[in-house]
């Protein structure tokens, strides 16, 4: 059930037998020349739609913006920042809490949102509620290691193909990440904003545009080239993740709050 389709009487009735709600969160950010800016929002939105056919959980409207400061600079990317997302999500969850919701499931589409989500989760825990965060792309890679992928790679490309194949710019699928060692050859770019030094990994936060002029970045994920993606893979993957999410909601609902 989608919250925006319900009236207040239906919400009150729902709360008589369940205090659980799902909140999809995405981002508006560059995913390479081959992928739409809304990738991280479209995929949780699709998953939420699939979940709604398998479960009666109330699903709040998707939050289409996230914390993605490191991808600003690519035209169209918009970031709330970590603190901005904390503020927005806290406001939403606190008002839902006031109505009686106590179990919050975040269906997350963007890794940069995790710090904000964790912070809000601790805030809710201190109020006697619980927040769980489902990072769909990590779940998918654990359910099937062949699906594991990175930013703008095969995993996400397949998922967008399952949403709408026309959104993919196929002429750019074979274009490389164009990764640069932007700091020095002694500190080569490793995974996301990390570098390698003497066999170990060091994090040095900086803008992704300084590392790649394309913007898809799966070089830390092995063979996750977007050229390996297809709609059939994406459809199977999203259906499998949605079923997993529904099973999780059943287990999460049984948790007794102190």
C-alpha positions in Angstrom: 0.0 0.0 0.0 1.3 3.4 -0.9 0.9 6.1 1.7 0.1 8.8 -0.8 -2.9 6.7 -2.1 -4.4 6.3 1.4 -6.6 8.7 3.4 -6.0 9.4 7.1 -8.7 6.9 8.2 -7.0 4.1 6.3 -3.6 5.0 8.0 -5.3 4.9 11.4 -6.8 1.5 10.6 -3.4 0.2 9.4 -1.7 1.3 12.6 -4.2 -0.8 14.7 -2.4 -4.0 13.4 1.0 -2.8 12.2 3.6 -0.1 13.2 5.9 -0.7 10.2 6.6 1.5 7.2 8.9 1.4 4.3 10.7 4.5 3.0 12.5 4.3 -0.4 15.5 6.6 -0.7 17.5 7.3 -3.8 19.7 10.0 -5.3 20.0 12.3 -8.3 23.6 11.8 -9.6 25.8 11.0 -12.5 26.1 7.3 -13.3 28.2 7.6 -16.4 27.2 8.6 -20.0 25.2 5.4 -20.4 22.9 5.7 -17.4 20.2 8.2 -16.2 20.8 10.6 -13.3 17.9 9.0 -11.5 19.3 5.5 -11.4 19.5 5.3 -7.6 15.9 6.5 -7.3 14.3 4.5 -10.1 15.6 1.1 -8.8 14.2 1.5 -5.2 11.0 2.8 -6.7 10.7 -0.3 -8.9 11.5 -2.5 -5.9 8.9 -0.8 -3.8 6.3 -1.4 -6.6 7.2 -5.1 -6.7 7.0 -5.3 -2.9 3.6 -3.7 -2.9 2.3 -6.7 -5.0 3.6 -9.2 -2.4 3.0 -7.4 0.9 0.5 -5.1 2.7 3.2 -2.9 4.2 2.7 0.8 3.9 5.2 2.4 1.6 6.0 6.1 1.9 6.8 8.3 -1.1 10.3 7.9 -2.4 12.9 10.5 -1.4 14.6 11.3 -4.7 17.6 13.2 -3.4 20.5 11.9 -1.3 24.0 12.6 0.0 26.3 12.6 -3.0 28.7 15.5 -2.6 31.5 13.5 -4.2 29.6 13.4 -7.5 28.7 17.1 -7.7 30.4 18.7 -10.7 28.7 16.4 -13.2 25.8 18.5 -14.6 22.4 17.6 -13.0 23.8 16.0 -9.9 22.1 17.4 -6.8 23.2 16.6 -3.2 21.5 17.2 0.1 24.8 16.4 1.8 25.0 14.1 4.8 23.5 16.6 7.2 20.8 17.7 4.8 19.6 14.1 4.4 19.7 13.6 8.2 17.5 16.6 8.7 15.0 15.6 6.0 14.8 11.9 7.0 14.6 12.8 10.7 11.7 15.2 10.1 9.8 12.6 8.1 10.5 9.7 10.6 9.6 11.9 13.7 6.3 12.8 12.2 5.5 9.2 11.3 6.6 8.2 14.8 4.1 10.7 16.3 1.3 8.9 14.4 2.4 5.5 15.8 4.9 4.0 13.4 7.8 2.3 15.3 9.5 0.1 12.7 11.1 1.9 9.8 12.5 0.0 6.7 14.7 2.2 4.5 14.9 0.8 1.0 18.1 2.5 -0.1 19.5 3.0 -3.6 22.7 4.9 -2.9 25.8 4.1 -0.8 26.4 7.7 0.1 23.2 7.8 2.1 24.3 5.2 4.6 25.9 7.6 7.1 22.7 9.7 7.2 20.5 6.7 7.5 22.6 5.2 10.4 22.4 8.5 12.2 18.6 8.6 12.0 18.5 5.0 13.0 20.3 5.8 16.3 18.0 8.7 16.8 14.9 6.5 16.4 16.5 3.8 18.6 16.8 6.3 21.4 13.0 7.0 21.1 12.2 3.3 21.4 11.8 2.6 17.6 13.9 0.6 15.2 15.2 1.4 11.7 16.6 -1.2 9.3 18.4 -0.2 6.1 18.2 -2.5 3.0 20.9 -1.5 0.5 19.5 -3.3 -2.5 22.7 -3.6 -4.5 24.6 -5.3 -1.6 21.7 -7.7 -0.9 21.6 -8.6 -4.6 25.3 -9.4 -4.6 24.9 -11.6 -1.5 21.9 -13.4 -2.9 23.9 -14.1 -6.1 27.6 -13.3 -6.3 27.3 -13.0 -10.1 25.1 -10.0 -9.6 27.6 -8.1 -7.4 28.6 -4.7 -8.9 29.6 -1.1 -8.4 28.5 2.4 -9.4 27.2 2.4 -12.9 28.4 -1.1 -13.7 26.6 -4.1 -14.9 24.5 -4.7 -11.8 22.9 -1.2 -11.9 22.7 -1.1 -15.7 20.8 -4.4 -15.7 18.4 -3.1 -13.0 17.7 0.1 -15.1 17.1 -2.1 -18.1 14.5 -3.9 -16.1 12.9 -0.6 -15.2 13.0 0.9 -18.7 15.5 -0.2 -21.4 15.0 3.0 -23.3 16.8 4.9 -20.6 20.1 3.3 -21.4 22.4 5.1 -23.9 23.7 1.9 -25.5 26.3 3.8 -27.6 28.2 4.5 -24.5 28.1 1.0 -22.8 31.5 0.1 -24.0 33.2 3.4 -23.0 35.7 2.8 -20.2 35.8 4.4 -16.8 38.8 6.4 -17.8 40.3 6.2 -14.3 43.1 8.7 -13.6 45.7 8.6 -10.9 44.9 12.1 -10.0 47.1 12.4 -6.9 50.3 10.7 -8.0 51.5 7.5 -9.6 52.8 6.5 -6.1 49.1 6.7 -4.8 47.1 5.1 -7.6 43.3 5.3 -7.5 41.9 2.1 -6.1 38.2 1.9 -5.2 35.9 5.0 -5.3 37.9 7.7 -3.6 40.5 5.3 -2.1 44.1 4.9 -3.2 46.6 2.1 -2.8 49.9 2.5 -1.0 52.3 -0.3 -0.4 49.6 -2.9 -0.8 47.0 -1.3 1.6 44.0 0.9 1.0 43.8 4.5 2.1 40.7 6.7 1.9 41.3 10.3 0.6 37.9 12.0 0.0 37.7 14.0 -3.1 35.4 14.7 -6.1 34.8 11.7 -8.4 35.3 14.0 -11.4 39.0 14.3 -10.6 39.2 10.5 -10.9 37.1 9.8 -14.0 35.6 12.1 -16.6 33.0 9.5 -17.4 31.5 8.9 -13.9 30.7 5.2 -13.8 33.1 3.7 -11.3 33.1 0.0 -10.6 36.9 -0.5 -10.8 36.9 -1.9 -7.2 34.3 -4.5 -8.0 36.1 -6.8 -10.4 34.5 -7.5 -13.8 31.4 -5.3 -13.5 31.4 -3.7 -17.0 28.0 -2.4 -18.0 28.4 -4.3 -21.3 27.5 -7.5 -19.5 24.1 -6.2 -18.5 20.8 -7.3 -20.0 17.1 -6.9 -19.1 16.6 -10.5 -18.2 19.3 -10.3 -15.6 17.8 -7.1 -14.2 14.3 -8.5 -14.0 15.3 -11.7 -12.3 17.5 -9.8 -9.9 14.9 -7.2 -8.8 12.2 -9.9 -8.4 14.5 -11.9 -6.2 15.5 -8.9 -4.1 11.8 -7.9 -3.8 10.9 -11.3 -2.5 13.8 -11.2 0.0 12.6 -7.8 1.2 9.1 -9.1 1.8 10.5 -12.0 3.7 12.6 -9.6 5.8 9.5 -7.4 6.6 7.8 -10.5 8.1 10.8 -11.2 10.4 11.2 -7.5 11.3 7.6 -7.1 12.2 7.9 -9.9 14.8 10.7 -8.0 16.7 9.4 -6.9 20.1 10.3 -3.3 21.1 11.3 -2.6 24.7 
